[in-house]
Amino acid sequence: MPKLLLATNNQAKVREYRNLLRDLPFELVSLADQGVTTAVNEVGGSLEENARIKATALAAESQLLALADDSGLEVDALGGEPGQLSARYAGEGASDRDRVDYLLAKLKGVPWERRSACFRCVIAIATPDGEVELCSGECRGLITFEPRGEQGFGYDPVFYLAELDKTMAELPLEIKNQVSHRGQAARQACQLLRRKYNL
């Protein structure tokens, strides 16, 4: 069975992708599984560029087909922040809770009806010789006034889905994967891989 490298050091993301891609006839391997320790600088000007940079660099190093993503939370009242800086919004080394607290502080005084936001995910799939294809997904919601839920990671505890009356962090993984930006992009990626490799 061919290997597909999940090109992220975020173990919560690795677990999500193992679930999302479980029906593909690939052995899903992580950077740790392959002993890849290279840190890729995300210097692109967009989610698309950052995903492409990560996937191509790690496919070339590992000599495996690699899947990398870049995800961002875009809050309308903050002009689209934090966007591609979502993981570094509260500074280098900040925890998920630090980032959530920083975001909520920036939104202090913003009323419920103006707290709209969008989660975006771009997946890049790269071959070792540098061929890249992109998939994307997005999910709209509202930013709560305080965190709710113990599931998920990142900004999930403050991203509220009105149609489910829950934050992302209150959803079981199966439901989250059906509605999330990452779930949408992963389904596209599955279709692309099946088509490309006649699976």
Helices and strands as residue ranges (DSSP letters): E 3-6, H 11-20, E 27-30, H 31-34, H 47-62, E 65-75, G 76-78, E 82-83, G 86-88, H 96-106, G 112-114, E 116-126, E 132-143, G 156-158, E 159-161, E 166-167, G 168-170, H 173-179, H 181-196
